[in-house]
């Protein structure tokens, strides 16, 4: 607007200099400028209000978030609309546009070419985060300041036609605490529903514990897919415990309820190994630490750390967490080549490499295998949650 007015005034002054006289008054010139501006604004408004063809791709870009549910931030009424929402009726052209849109998303995947005949899952996907995970961090009233733990994974799944539930459990709690929190969330919104679990890192242990111990769940879990889950623990967590004492001062049994018997499909497991963390080792470390250092270690320690050690997973958790025969179990692992000082995962990578071979910087391929193992993805541990910006 301003530039057009100045341009008109410039033309007036230029004509005045050339002709040595002004045939138009200044007021008349301003009226002309006003009319030109009004015409310009009307034209722009007409252009912006023109109807654009509605495509499935544009619908996916604009409306896909209706298929994402954050239970910790959403009212129960919103969850009802989440399950009742249905895709619009599509023409043959729209079907082709949706197919092209899906293909463009597939090409961006770090796991390579996906199945050519993609069909969105009929049942909702429940995303379960790992250690120190969350759903969304930041003020709900200012979306621009929010951080999403999955960093676009839920958006991509929704654009591909899936319904996605993003859960939040205690970030560094015990498996038992996290499993109970997950069950409490799901039983309030999934009564009578079928779902598929997709769990990252420690989230896979939470889901396995839930499936083994919550037999009266009002929802039906069809499958569990774990991604880089340390089913047999991580040698790096053993190293941290042995070299710093973190993971010893808060032993798993101090935060684990009585688990005398676990029964699944007629099989009873009573082999609870309360000696899986050697008490002499714990006493040796706690006796070495001065008072202040002991307090410092305890301040850094978290209940979940000890649950990621190899002896806890192999001698205590796995024998007492049988698979549910009604659920299909799938798993993915990852492997990367990380120089020692290239990233925060460099040192853990080399510690695990010496013990168990190929790994992603926190979990070995061997430890990630559970149920039907699908493939090993060329990525590090953080890539698989979508957080590739961490050094």
C-alpha positions as CSV (number, residue, x, y, z in Angstrom):
1,X,0.0,0.0,0.0
2,X,2.7,2.5,1.0
3,X,4.9,1.6,-1.9
4,X,2.0,2.1,-4.4
5,X,1.2,5.6,-2.9
6,X,4.8,6.7,-3.1
7,X,5.1,5.4,-6.6
8,X,2.1,7.5,-7.6
9,X,3.4,10.6,-5.9
10,X,6.8,10.1,-7.6
11,X,5.1,10.0,-11.0
12,X,3.2,13.2,-10.2
13,X,6.4,15.0,-9.2
14,X,8.2,13.7,-12.3
15,X,5.5,15.0,-14.6
16,X,5.5,18.3,-12.7
17,X,9.2,18.8,-13.3
18,X,9.0,17.9,-17.0
19,X,5.9,20.1,-17.7
20,X,6.9,22.9,-15.3
21,X,3.3,23.0,-14.3
22,X,0.8,20.8,-12.5
23,X,-2.4,20.1,-14.3
24,X,-3.7,18.1,-11.3
25,X,-4.2,19.2,-7.8
26,X,-2.5,17.4,-5.0
27,X,-5.9,16.3,-3.6
28,X,-7.0,14.9,-7.0
29,X,-3.7,12.9,-7.1
30,X,-4.3,11.4,-3.6
31,X,-7.9,10.4,-4.7
32,X,-6.5,8.6,-7.7
33,X,-4.0,6.8,-5.5
34,X,-6.8,5.8,-3.1
35,X,-8.8,4.3,-6.0
36,X,-5.9,2.4,-7.3
37,X,-5.2,1.0,-3.8
38,X,-8.8,0.0,-3.4
39,X,-8.8,-1.8,-6.7
40,X,-5.5,-3.6,-5.8
41,X,-6.9,-4.8,-2.5
42,X,-10.1,-6.1,-4.0
43,X,-8.2,-8.0,-6.7
44,X,-6.0,-9.7,-4.0
45,X,-9.0,-10.6,-1.9
46,X,-10.7,-12.2,-4.9
47,X,-7.5,-14.2,-5.7
48,X,-7.2,-15.5,-2.1
49,X,-10.9,-16.5,-1.9
50,X,-10.8,-18.5,-5.1
51,X,-11.6,-22.1,-4.4
52,X,-8.7,-24.5,-4.6
53,X,-9.2,-28.2,-5.5
54,X,-9.4,-30.3,-2.3
55,X,-7.0,-33.2,-2.5
56,X,-6.2,-36.1,-0.2
57,X,-2.7,-34.8,0.1
58,X,-3.9,-31.4,1.3
59,X,-6.3,-33.0,3.7
60,X,-3.5,-35.2,5.1
61,X,-1.4,-32.1,5.6
62,X,-4.1,-30.1,7.2
63,X,-6.3,-32.6,9.1
64,X,-3.9,-35.4,10.0
65,X,-3.5,-34.2,13.6
66,X,-7.1,-35.2,14.3
67,X,-5.7,-38.7,14.2
68,X,-3.2,-38.1,17.0
69,X,-4.2,-38.3,20.6
70,X,-2.1,-37.1,23.6
71,X,-4.0,-38.5,26.6
72,X,-2.1,-36.5,29.2
73,X,-3.2,-33.3,27.5
74,X,-6.5,-34.2,26.0
75,X,-10.0,-34.4,27.6
76,X,-11.9,-37.6,27.5
77,X,-14.5,-36.0,25.2
78,X,-11.7,-35.4,22.6
79,X,-10.7,-39.0,22.7
80,X,-14.3,-40.0,21.7
81,X,-14.0,-37.8,18.6
82,X,-10.5,-39.3,17.9
83,X,-12.0,-42.8,17.6
84,X,-15.1,-41.7,15.8
85,X,-13.3,-39.7,13.1
86,X,-13.3,-41.4,9.7
87,X,-11.6,-40.5,6.4
88,X,-13.6,-38.7,3.7
89,X,-15.1,-40.6,0.7
90,X,-12.4,-40.6,-2.0
91,X,-12.7,-40.6,-5.8
92,X,-10.3,-42.5,-8.1
93,X,-8.3,-39.3,-8.6
94,X,-8.1,-38.7,-4.9
95,X,-7.0,-42.4,-4.3
96,X,-4.2,-41.8,-6.7
97,X,-3.2,-38.5,-5.0
98,X,-3.2,-40.3,-1.6
99,X,-1.0,-43.0,-3.1
100,X,1.4,-40.4,-4.4
101,X,1.4,-38.7,-1.0
102,X,2.2,-41.9,0.8
103,X,5.0,-42.7,-1.7
104,X,6.6,-39.3,-1.1
105,X,6.6,-40.1,2.7
106,X,8.1,-43.5,2.1
107,X,11.1,-42.1,0.3
108,X,12.0,-40.0,3.3
109,X,12.3,-43.1,5.6
110,X,15.7,-44.0,6.9
111,X,14.9,-47.7,6.8
112,X,14.8,-47.7,3.1
113,X,12.0,-48.9,0.7
114,X,8.8,-49.8,2.5
115,X,6.2,-52.3,1.4
116,X,4.8,-51.3,-2.1
117,X,1.2,-52.2,-1.1
118,X,0.9,-50.1,2.0
119,X,-2.3,-50.4,4.0
120,X,-2.9,-48.2,7.1
121,X,-3.4,-50.3,10.2
122,X,-7.0,-50.7,11.2
123,X,-6.3,-50.4,14.9
124,X,-4.7,-47.4,16.7
125,X,-0.9,-47.4,17.3
126,X,0.2,-46.7,20.9
127,X,3.6,-45.0,21.0
128,X,5.5,-45.8,24.2
129,X,8.6,-43.8,25.0
130,X,11.9,-44.8,26.5
131,X,14.0,-43.6,29.4
132,X,13.6,-39.8,30.1
133,X,10.9,-39.7,27.5
134,X,7.7,-37.6,27.3
135,X,4.9,-36.8,24.9
136,X,5.1,-33.0,24.5
137,X,7.2,-30.6,26.5
138,X,6.4,-26.9,26.6
139,X,3.4,-24.6,27.1
140,X,0.2,-25.9,25.6
141,X,-1.0,-22.4,24.8
142,X,2.1,-21.7,22.7
143,X,2.6,-24.6,20.2
144,X,5.7,-22.9,18.7
145,X,7.6,-23.4,22.0
146,X,6.6,-27.1,22.3
147,X,9.0,-30.0,21.8
148,X,7.7,-33.4,20.6
149,X,9.6,-36.4,21.9
150,X,8.9,-38.4,18.8
151,X,10.0,-35.5,16.6
152,X,7.4,-36.0,13.8
153,X,7.1,-39.8,14.0
154,X,3.4,-39.4,15.0
155,X,2.7,-36.9,12.3
156,X,4.2,-39.2,9.6
157,X,2.1,-42.2,10.9
158,X,-1.0,-40.1,10.9
159,X,-0.3,-38.8,7.4
160,X,0.0,-42.4,6.3
161,X,-3.5,-43.0,7.6
162,X,-2.9,-44.4,11.1
163,X,-4.5,-43.4,14.4
164,X,-1.8,-42.6,16.9
165,X,-1.9,-42.4,20.7
166,X,1.2,-40.8,22.2
167,X,1.6,-41.8,25.9
168,X,3.6,-40.4,28.8
169,X,4.8,-42.4,31.8
170,X,7.3,-41.6,34.6
171,X,10.5,-40.6,32.7
172,X,13.0,-42.5,34.8
173,X,10.8,-44.7,37.0
174,X,10.9,-48.5,37.5
175,X,9.5,-50.8,34.9
176,X,6.7,-51.6,37.3
177,X,5.8,-47.9,37.8
178,X,5.9,-47.1,34.1
179,X,3.9,-50.2,33.2
180,X,1.2,-49.3,35.7
181,X,1.1,-45.7,34.5
182,X,0.7,-46.9,30.9
183,X,-2.1,-49.3,31.9
184,X,-3.9,-46.5,33.8
185,X,-3.8,-44.3,30.7
186,X,-5.0,-47.0,28.3
187,X,-7.8,-48.4,30.3
188,X,-9.4,-45.0,30.5
189,X,-9.6,-44.4,26.8
190,X,-9.4,-47.8,25.1
191,X,-12.3,-49.8,26.6
192,X,-13.3,-52.5,24.1
193,X,-10.7,-51.3,21.6
194,X,-8.0,-53.2,19.7
195,X,-4.5,-51.6,19.7
196,X,-1.0,-52.1,18.5
197,X,2.0,-51.2,20.8
198,X,5.0,-49.6,19.2
199,X,7.6,-49.1,21.9
200,X,11.0,-47.5,21.8
201,X,14.0,-48.5,24.1
202,X,12.9,-49.0,27.7
203,X,9.3,-48.6,26.6
204,X,9.4,-52.1,25.2
205,X,10.2,-53.5,28.7
206,X,7.2,-51.5,30.1
207,X,4.9,-53.1,27.5
208,X,6.2,-56.6,28.1
209,X,5.6,-56.2,31.8
210,X,2.1,-54.9,31.2
211,X,1.2,-57.8,28.9
212,X,2.6,-60.3,31.3
213,X,0.9,-59.0,34.5
214,X,-2.2,-57.1,33.5
215,X,-4.5,-59.9,32.5
216,X,-7.8,-58.1,33.1
217,X,-7.1,-55.2,30.7
218,X,-10.3,-53.9,29.1
219,X,-8.5,-53.3,25.8
220,X,-7.1,-55.9,23.4
221,X,-3.4,-55.7,22.4
222,X,-2.9,-57.2,18.9
223,X,0.8,-56.8,18.7
224,X,3.9,-55.3,20.3
225,X,6.7,-54.0,18.1
226,X,9.9,-53.0,20.1
227,X,12.5,-50.7,18.6
228,X,16.0,-50.8,20.0
229,X,14.7,-52.2,23.3
230,X,17.4,-53.7,25.7
231,X,15.6,-57.0,26.3
232,X,18.7,-58.4,27.7
233,X,20.0,-55.2,29.2
234,X,22.9,-53.0,28.1
235,X,26.6,-53.6,28.9
236,X,27.0,-49.8,29.1
237,X,24.6,-49.7,32.1
238,X,26.8,-52.4,33.7
239,X,29.9,-50.3,33.1
240,X,28.2,-47.2,34.7
241,X,27.2,-49.2,37.7
242,X,30.7,-50.7,38.2
243,X,32.6,-47.5,37.6
244,X,30.4,-44.9,39.2
245,X,28.0,-46.7,41.6
246,X,25.0,-45.4,39.8
247,X,22.5,-48.2,39.6
248,X,23.6,-49.7,42.9
249,X,22.3,-47.4,45.6
250,X,18.8,-47.8,44.2
251,X,18.6,-51.5,43.5
252,X,15.6,-52.8,41.5
253,X,14.1,-54.7,44.5
254,X,13.7,-51.5,46.5
255,X,11.3,-50.2,43.9
256,X,9.7,-53.5,42.7
257,X,6.6,-54.9,44.5
258,X,6.3,-58.5,45.6
259,X,6.4,-60.6,42.5
260,X,6.1,-64.0,43.9
261,X,4.3,-65.6,41.0
262,X,3.6,-64.7,37.4
263,X,1.2,-66.9,35.5
264,X,0.5,-66.8,31.8
265,X,-1.2,-69.4,29.7
266,X,-1.0,-72.0,32.4
267,X,2.8,-71.6,33.0
268,X,3.8,-70.5,36.5
269,X,7.1,-68.8,37.1
270,X,8.5,-68.6,40.6
271,X,12.2,-68.2,39.8
272,X,12.6,-64.7,41.3
273,X,16.3,-64.0,41.5
274,X,16.6,-61.4,44.3
275,X,20.4,-62.1,44.2
276,X,20.7,-60.9,40.6
277,X,22.5,-57.8,41.8
278,X,25.3,-59.0,44.0
279,X,25.1,-57.5,47.5
280,X,28.8,-57.7,48.1
281,X,29.4,-55.6,45.0
282,X,26.9,-53.0,46.2
283,X,28.4,-53.0,49.7
284,X,31.9,-52.7,48.2
285,X,31.0,-49.6,46.3
286,X,29.0,-47.9,49.0
287,X,31.7,-48.5,51.5
288,X,34.3,-46.9,49.2
289,X,32.3,-43.7,48.6
290,X,32.8,-40.8,51.0
291,X,29.6,-39.2,52.5
292,X,29.4,-36.3,50.1
293,X,30.2,-38.5,47.0
294,X,27.6,-41.0,48.1
295,X,25.0,-38.2,48.3
296,X,26.1,-37.0,44.9
297,X,25.7,-40.5,43.3
298,X,22.3,-40.9,45.0
299,X,21.2,-37.6,43.6
300,X,22.2,-38.7,40.0
301,X,20.8,-42.2,40.4
302,X,17.3,-43.1,39.2
303,X,15.3,-46.3,39.8
304,X,15.1,-47.1,36.1
305,X,18.9,-47.3,35.7
306,X,19.3,-50.6,37.5
307,X,16.5,-52.1,35.4
308,X,18.6,-51.7,32.2
309,X,21.5,-53.8,33.4
310,X,22.2,-57.2,31.8
311,X,22.0,-59.2,35.1
312,X,18.6,-57.7,36.0
313,X,17.1,-58.3,32.6
314,X,18.5,-61.8,32.1
315,X,18.3,-63.2,35.7
316,X,15.2,-61.4,37.0
317,X,13.0,-59.6,34.5
318,X,13.0,-62.1,31.6
319,X,12.3,-65.3,33.6
320,X,9.4,-63.6,35.3
321,X,7.9,-61.8,32.3
322,X,6.5,-64.4,29.9
323,X,5.1,-63.4,26.5
324,X,1.3,-63.3,26.1
325,X,0.4,-66.0,23.6
326,X,-2.5,-63.9,22.3
327,X,-0.1,-61.0,21.3
328,X,2.3,-61.0,18.3
329,X,5.8,-59.8,19.2
330,X,8.0,-58.0,16.7
331,X,11.3,-56.3,17.1
332,X,13.8,-54.0,15.3
333,X,17.4,-53.3,16.2
334,X,19.9,-50.8,14.9
335,X,23.6,-50.7,14.3
336,X,26.0,-47.7,13.6
337,X,29.7,-47.0,13.4
338,X,30.5,-44.3,15.9
339,X,34.0,-43.1,16.6
340,X,34.8,-42.8,20.3
341,X,34.6,-39.0,20.5
342,X,32.2,-38.3,17.6
343,X,29.0,-38.0,19.8
344,X,27.6,-38.7,23.2
345,X,27.0,-42.3,22.0
346,X,30.7,-42.8,21.0
347,X,32.0,-44.2,24.3
348,X,29.0,-46.4,25.0
349,X,29.2,-47.7,21.5
350,X,32.7,-49.0,22.0
351,X,32.0,-50.5,25.4
352,X,29.1,-52.5,24.0
353,X,31.0,-53.4,20.9
354,X,33.6,-55.2,23.0
355,X,31.0,-57.1,24.9
356,X,28.2,-57.9,22.4
357,X,29.2,-56.7,18.9
358,X,27.1,-54.5,16.6
359,X,25.0,-51.9,18.5
360,X,23.4,-48.5,18.1
361,X,25.4,-46.8,20.9
362,X,23.2,-48.0,23.7
363,X,21.6,-51.4,22.8
364,X,23.2,-54.2,20.9
365,X,21.5,-56.0,18.1
366,X,21.6,-59.2,20.2
367,X,19.8,-57.5,23.0
368,X,17.2,-55.9,20.7
369,X,16.0,-59.2,19.3
370,X,12.7,-60.4,20.8
371,X,9.9,-62.4,19.1
372,X,9.9,-62.1,15.3
373,X,13.0,-60.0,14.6
374,X,12.3,-57.9,11.5
375,X,15.6,-56.2,10.6
376,X,18.6,-54.2,11.7
377,X,18.4,-50.6,10.7
378,X,21.5,-48.6,9.9
379,X,21.1,-45.9,12.6
380,X,22.1,-44.9,16.1
381,X,19.9,-45.2,19.2
382,X,18.5,-41.7,19.0
383,X,17.7,-41.8,15.3
384,X,15.0,-44.4,15.8
385,X,12.9,-42.0,18.0
386,X,13.2,-39.3,15.4
387,X,15.7,-37.3,17.6
388,X,18.6,-37.1,15.1
389,X,19.7,-33.6,16.3
390,X,21.4,-34.8,19.5
391,X,25.2,-34.9,19.1
